Amino acid sequence: MLIVEDDENFSVWLASIARRLGLTVATASNGVEALKKLEAAHFDLLISDFEMPRKDGLALIAEVRANPETSGLYAVMLTAHDELSVKVAALTL
């Protein structure tokens, strides 16, 4: 599992929960770093924040879907945004 979150405390907390569930976890602090990790290793699940520096969660998932090697990766977006357009865009990707 790859967790992409720019808030270090939240990233550590999510990773800790996932590890307690027996998952192998890697983390990235932004979409650019996440894409590099996705090129270097195989992941079954991507959990991404929406708002991040350098490349936001929507742009990250769009690139993941556009790449034939990662297009089937399960992706979940976490956000505190309440905007319907953001939710629809994330679900569409």
C-alpha positions in Angstrom: 0.0 0.0 0.0 1.2 3.5 -0.8 0.0 6.4 1.3 0.4 9.8 -0.2 -0.1 12.5 2.4 1.7 15.8 2.9 0.7 16.0 6.6 3.5 13.9 8.2 1.6 13.2 11.4 -1.5 12.0 9.6 0.7 9.9 7.2 2.4 8.2 10.2 -1.0 7.6 11.8 -2.4 6.0 8.7 0.7 3.9 8.1 0.6 2.7 11.7 -3.0 1.5 11.3 -2.3 -0.2 8.1 0.8 -2.0 9.5 -1.3 -3.2 12.5 -3.6 -4.8 9.9 -0.7 -6.6 8.5 -0.2 -4.5 5.4 3.2 -3.5 3.9 3.3 0.3 3.7 5.3 2.9 1.9 4.6 6.7 2.1 5.1 9.7 -0.1 4.5 13.4 0.7 3.3 14.5 -2.7 2.1 13.2 -6.1 5.5 13.6 -7.8 7.2 11.5 -5.1 4.3 9.0 -5.3 4.8 8.5 -9.1 8.5 7.8 -8.6 7.6 5.1 -6.0 4.9 3.6 -8.2 7.5 3.3 -11.0 10.0 1.6 -8.7 7.7 -1.0 -7.0 4.3 -2.7 -7.2 1.5 -1.6 -5.0 -2.0 -3.0 -4.7 -3.6 0.1 -3.1 -3.0 3.8 -3.3 -4.5 6.1 -0.6 -4.0 9.7 -1.5 -4.8 13.1 0.0 -6.5 15.6 -2.3 -4.5 18.8 -1.6 -0.8 18.4 -1.7 2.2 20.4 -3.0 3.7 19.7 -6.5 0.9 17.4 -7.7 -2.5 17.1 -6.1 -4.4 13.8 -5.6 -6.6 14.2 -8.7 -3.6 14.8 -10.9 -1.9 11.8 -9.3 -4.8 9.5 -9.9 -5.2 10.7 -13.4 -1.6 9.9 -14.2 -2.0 6.5 -12.5 -5.0 5.7 -14.7 -3.3 6.9 -17.9 -0.3 4.5 -17.3 -1.1 0.9 -18.5 1.2 -0.5 -15.8 -0.7 1.2 -12.9 -4.2 1.7 -14.4 -5.7 -1.2 -12.4 -4.4 0.0 -9.1 -7.1 0.5 -6.5 -7.1 4.2 -5.4 -8.8 5.9 -2.5 -8.8 9.6 -2.0 -9.0 11.1 1.4 -10.1 14.7 1.8 -11.8 17.1 4.2 -13.3 19.0 1.3 -17.1 19.0 1.2 -17.4 20.1 -2.4 -19.5 17.8 -4.5 -17.4 18.6 -7.6 -14.2 17.3 -5.9 -16.0 14.1 -4.8 -17.4 13.5 -8.3 -14.0 14.1 -9.9 -12.3 11.7 -7.6 -14.9 9.0 -8.1 -14.8 9.4 -11.9 -11.0 8.9 -11.9 
